[in-house]
Amino acid sequence: MIEIRDAGEEDLDWLCRLEEENFSLPWTREQLSHQIGEEGRALLIAESDGVRAGYIGMDSVLDEGCITNVCTAPEYRRRGVGAALIDAAIKRARAWKLSFLTLEVRASNAPARGLYEKKGFKFVGIRPGYYEKPAEDAAIMTFYIRKEEL
Ligand SMILES: CC(C)(COP(=O)(O)OP(=O)(O)OC[C@H]1O[C@@H](n2cnc3c(N)ncnc32)[C@H](O)[C@@H]1OP(=O)(O)O)[C@@H](O)C(=O)NCCC(=O)NCCS
């Protein structure tokens, strides 16, 4: 069973390790720590049968939310963890009364683009040269939260 909870300082070692193993420009411990317990920011952990399996970060300005990072531990992929994390982020966005969520994703990242599309995010454009290591364009994707669902 997948359960979602807010991250705490005790999760930072695990979060740093996942960032370093899965991203060429990993978030630092300090950056991750700033996502925890700050107003307008969230860092959510997915646990599968009580074991950490993935995480998602989000922040917000006014009525706009931004998904900052998403990762599922390799051994838990393709088991619905990413989808559960996106659902949780959308739920949090509704609680914060946001109008939409946006994100950037490497244009070549087919698994992540597939996940976001499956959860209702729409491709809205390209941000040229957004990424380094390696240099790559970002696809911008957006999920609109319908007013009647707020
Ligand atoms: C992208 C990522 C978070 C997906 O996590 P996940 O837990 O495996 O996702 P789920 O099992 O919930 O998959 C949900 C849907 O996403 C899509 N998807 C996931 N992995 C996919 C893959 N390898 N290829 C194509 N589509 C994929 C599918 O539509 C899938 O639905 P399905 O299994 O019914 O076909 C994971 O691959 C990951 O951590 N990648 C490395 C980090 C990363 O790239 N993060 C995104 C940065 S923007």
The ligand as a Gaussian input file, in Angstrom:
#p B3LYP/6-31G(d) Opt

LIG

0 1
 C        9.367000       9.641000     -13.780000
 C        9.217000       8.770000     -12.531000
 C        9.040000       9.683000     -11.313000
 C        7.963000       7.885000     -12.682000
 O        7.740000       7.237000     -11.439000
 P        6.982000       5.824000     -11.311000
 O        6.759000       5.611000      -9.844000
 O        7.717000       4.778000     -12.042000
 O        5.613000       6.138000     -12.053000
 P        4.261000       5.267000     -12.036000
 O        4.557000       3.826000     -11.763000
 O        3.287000       5.934000     -11.143000
 O        3.814000       5.397000     -13.559000
 C        2.689000       6.196000     -13.924000
 C        2.679000       6.377000     -15.429000
 O        3.819000       7.128000     -15.859000
 C        4.216000       6.674000     -17.160000
 N        5.538000       6.052000     -17.074000
 C        6.239000       5.746000     -15.957000
 N        7.429000       5.192000     -16.282000
 C        7.462000       5.141000     -17.621000
 C        8.433000       4.684000     -18.558000
 N        9.604000       4.142000     -18.156000
 N        8.163000       4.803000     -19.870000
 C        7.003000       5.343000     -20.292000
 N        6.024000       5.796000     -19.452000
 C        6.265000       5.698000     -18.145000
 C        3.169000       5.617000     -17.570000
 O        2.100000       6.306000     -18.199000
 C        2.753000       5.092000     -16.209000
 O        1.501000       4.475000     -16.229000
 P        1.410000       2.878000     -16.516000
 O        2.411000       2.211000     -15.604000
 O       -0.011000       2.549000     -16.212000
 O        1.776000       2.702000     -17.959000
 C       10.454000       7.832000     -12.350000
 O       10.700000       7.183000     -13.582000
 C       11.702000       8.522000     -11.891000
 O       11.914000       8.748000     -10.697000
 N       12.602000       8.896000     -12.853000
 C       13.897000       9.508000     -12.508000
 C       13.735000      10.914000     -11.952000
 C       12.994000      11.811000     -12.929000
 O       13.220000      11.795000     -14.131000
 N       12.110000      12.654000     -12.366000
 C       11.331000      13.606000     -13.123000
 C       12.042000      14.911000     -13.182000
 S       11.069000      16.141000     -14.049000

